[in-house]
Amino acid sequence: MGKAQRTKGASAERELAALLSDRLGTLVKRRLGAARDGGHDLDGGLMLDSVSIEVKRQEKPSLGPWWSQACDQAARAAKVPVLAYRASRCAWSFRVPLGWVHAGFSTSDTDMTVTMGIEEFCAVVREAMTVQEEPSKA
């Protein structure tokens, strides 16, 4: 990977981290060394603790290979895979397992996915936090 590609990738990660920080009200930041280590690209504390976000910024999407990479990284970290991607002059899109947004499916079934925008992604993250915070009913 050339320097221009690394710079573009880092810029995309910073852009998305800032957008998510603003919408979720928590600090989201780049994981330095993620490209070298083969890990997910963003950390967001407790709010994003259960997901492994892979960020891609390219004009021609390669969704198959990107999704495979996101799933492999998430499996190593025991997290839910999230692929965030966009092209120039386009909005961010997020691909997640269907089970992450619908309780009737498993998050480990990564063949069944849903693609959503940033507002929908943040709504699902907030909902997941609400469910985690609810006390169990005995």
Secondary structure, 3 states (H helix, E strand, C coil): CCHHHHHHHHHHHHHHHHHHHHHHCCCCEECCCHHHHCCCCEECHHHHCCEEEEEEECCCCCHHHHHHHHHHHHHHHCCEEEEEEECCCCCCEEEEEHHHHCCCCCCCCCCCEEEEEHHHHHHHHHHHHHHHHCCCCC
